[in-house]
C-alpha cells in the first residue's frame, strides 16, 4: 500500500500539497500516535460507541496513515478523521488551541465562500451574501461549487465533523457557515480538501428564490475577510455578546449565541439579573439558544428564577478513566487547571474500569432564587445545542418550566464527555487535540439521539428568502396565548 492509499484508508483524499514536505520522519510521526494512544486512556467515552478491539484497529490504521503523511495538511486531515470516529463532540483537533504557526498554515487561506448558508434537507441555502456581487439573495440555493454538487460536498465533509454518537444533525450544523465564529468548521475542511479555486474565484450554479437558474462567480476570501463580516460583539470579550429586545407584543427576546464566558470581562450575571428583573408585566420571555453550543451553565441562572423549589439534576453519573496522569504523558498535556492531573485520586472503583469522580454529588441542585419570573418562558433549540445548552434543554423539558421550540438538539441522551480537559500536544507534527476527562453516563438506558423539542418547527428556504423566523414566531404566539390564559 503506497502513501496515498494509506491516507485514503482514513478518508483524506484529494489533499492539497500547499505545504513543504514535513521535516519529521515516519518514526517521529509514529511517536505522535504513541502519545495519542496513551492520552486516549484518559478519555471516559472512548468505548461508548465502539468496542476496545474496534478502537485499537482504528488507532493502528491511524498510525500507519499518519506515518505516511508528507504535509501538515495531510496530518491534520488524517488526525481529524480518526478523532471523529470516537463520536465525542468534545474530541477534535481544536482550531483555537493550535500553535500560531499551525493556525496560519492550515486555517488562513483564501479558500472561503463569501456568504453564510444553512443546510435544509441537504440543500445549501444562502442566508447572507458578503460577496459584494449582490448575486446571492437570501433563500437562494447553491447547487454546485466549482463543479461539485452541494450534496456531494456535504457528504465529503461529514466524516470530519465531530458530534456525540450518531446524532448527525449536529455534524450538519457544524458544516454550515453562520458568520458568528472567527474560524468556521466548513471553512477549514472545505479549504483543506478542495483547495483554492482557479483564479481565486468560486464558480457557482445557483437557483434564485424565484427559481431562476444562474451561473455566478464570487471571490474566494481569506480569514481576515471572514472576520471583517462578523459583528463587533462577536469579536469582543469585553462587550456583552447577548442581546435583549422588548418586542411590541410584550415578548422579551433574549438571544444568547454562546455561553463561553469563562474569562469574559463583562459581568454576565449582573447583566442578566437586571434584565430578568424587568419582566414584571411582560407577555413572555423567549430565549434563543439555536446558535449556542454551550460553555458555562448560564441557563441555571435563569432556571433558578423560574422555580419555587430547588431543581435536581438527575439520571446521570460522572465517571473517570484515571486517578493520576502517567508521568510519561504529563509534558504533552496542557490545561488551565493542573488539579486535573490528579482528578481521580480518592475515587471509588466502578465496573468496566471506571472510577467515580471524587466529590461529585449523587444529585446536584439548582437552588431556587427570587424574585420568581412568572411570565411564560420559551426556548428556541436546535442541533448546535450539545453541551451546557443540551443540559439546559434537558432540565427545561423534564421540569416543564420552559417550553422548547425548534429542532432536535445535538449532544446525546446516552451522555456526553466534558467538564475538564487536556490539550494534547503532539511534538512531531505540532498538532493539538482536545481530550475531555469527565463522562456523564445515564443511570438507565437511553437512545442514541438528541432531545426532541416540545414543539417541532423548522424554517424553509422560502422563510429565509422572506426574512421570516417561524420558530421564533411560533414560540411568541404560544407565550401570548399562555399570558392571556393567565390574565
DAHU-V934290 format. One record per backbone hydrogen bond with DSSP energy under -0.5 kcal/mol. CO is the residue of the C=O (numbers start at 1). NH is the residue of the N-H. Records with the same first field share a line. If there is no record, write none. Layout:
BEGIN
CO = NH ; NH
END
This chain:
BEGIN
2 = 6
3 = 7
4 = 8
5 = 9
6 = 10
7 = 10 ; 12
8 = 11
11 = 13
15 = 17
16 = 18
25 = 29
26 = 30
27 = 31
28 = 32
29 = 33
30 = 34
31 = 35
32 = 36
33 = 37
34 = 38
35 = 39
36 = 40
38 = 41
39 = 42
40 = 43
43 = 46
45 = 48
51 = 55
52 = 56
53 = 57
54 = 58
55 = 59
56 = 60
57 = 61
58 = 62
59 = 63
60 = 64
61 = 65
62 = 66
63 = 67
64 = 68
66 = 69
70 = 22
71 = 75
72 = 76
73 = 77
74 = 78
75 = 79
76 = 80
77 = 81
78 = 82
79 = 83
80 = 84
81 = 85
82 = 85
83 = 86
84 = 87
87 = 165
88 = 91
90 = 92
92 = 94 ; 434
94 = 97
95 = 98
99 = 103
100 = 104
101 = 105
102 = 106
103 = 107 ; 108
104 = 108
107 = 109
109 = 111 ; 112
112 = 221
113 = 115
114 = 130
116 = 127 ; 128
117 = 177
118 = 120 ; 125
119 = 121
120 = 123
123 = 120 ; 125
124 = 126 ; 142
125 = 118
126 = 139
128 = 116 ; 130
135 = 137
137 = 140
140 = 126 ; 142
141 = 143 ; 207
142 = 124
143 = 150
144 = 205
145 = 148
147 = 149
148 = 145
149 = 153
150 = 154
151 = 155
152 = 156
153 = 157
154 = 158
155 = 159
157 = 160
158 = 161
163 = 165
164 = 167
166 = 168
167 = 170 ; 171
168 = 172
169 = 173
170 = 174
171 = 175
173 = 176
174 = 186
176 = 178 ; 186
177 = 117
184 = 188
185 = 189
186 = 190
187 = 191
188 = 192
189 = 193
190 = 194 ; 195
191 = 195
192 = 16
197 = 200
198 = 201
200 = 220
202 = 204 ; 218
203 = 146
204 = 206 ; 216
205 = 143 ; 144
206 = 214
207 = 141
208 = 211
212 = 208
214 = 206 ; 216
216 = 204
218 = 202
221 = 111 ; 112
222 = 226
223 = 227
224 = 228
225 = 229
226 = 229
227 = 230
231 = 235
232 = 235 ; 236
233 = 236
237 = 265
241 = 257
243 = 255
245 = 247 ; 253
247 = 250
250 = 283 ; 284
251 = 247 ; 253
252 = 254 ; 286
253 = 245 ; 255
254 = 256 ; 288
255 = 243
259 = 261 ; 296
261 = 264
266 = 268
267 = 271
268 = 272
269 = 273
270 = 274
271 = 275
272 = 276
273 = 277
275 = 278
276 = 279
279 = 282
283 = 376
284 = 252
285 = 378
286 = 254 ; 288
287 = 289 ; 380
288 = 256
289 = 292
291 = 293
293 = 386 ; 387 ; 389
294 = 259
296 = 298
297 = 300
298 = 301 ; 302
299 = 302 ; 303
300 = 304
302 = 305
303 = 306 ; 307
304 = 369
305 = 373
311 = 366
312 = 314
313 = 364
315 = 443
317 = 441
318 = 357
319 = 439
320 = 355
323 = 344 ; 345
326 = 329 ; 330
329 = 332
330 = 333
332 = 334 ; 425
334 = 423
337 = 340
338 = 341
339 = 342
340 = 343
341 = 325
342 = 345
343 = 358
344 = 347
348 = 356
350 = 353
351 = 354
354 = 350
355 = 320
357 = 360
364 = 313
365 = 367
366 = 311
372 = 374
376 = 285
377 = 403
378 = 287
379 = 381 ; 405
380 = 289
381 = 407
382 = 385 ; 410
384 = 386
385 = 410
387 = 391
388 = 392
389 = 393
390 = 394
391 = 395
392 = 396
393 = 397
394 = 398
395 = 399
396 = 400 ; 402
403 = 379
404 = 455
405 = 381
406 = 457
412 = 415
414 = 442
416 = 440
418 = 420 ; 437 ; 438
420 = 437 ; 438
422 = 424 ; 435
423 = 334
424 = 426 ; 433
425 = 427
426 = 430
430 = 99
431 = 426
433 = 424
435 = 422
437 = 439
438 = 418
439 = 319 ; 441
441 = 317
447 = 449
449 = 413
451 = 409
455 = 406
460 = 464
461 = 465
462 = 466
463 = 468
464 = 467
469 = 473
470 = 474
471 = 475
472 = 476
473 = 477
474 = 478
475 = 479
476 = 480
477 = 481
478 = 482
479 = 483
480 = 484
481 = 485
482 = 486
483 = 487
END
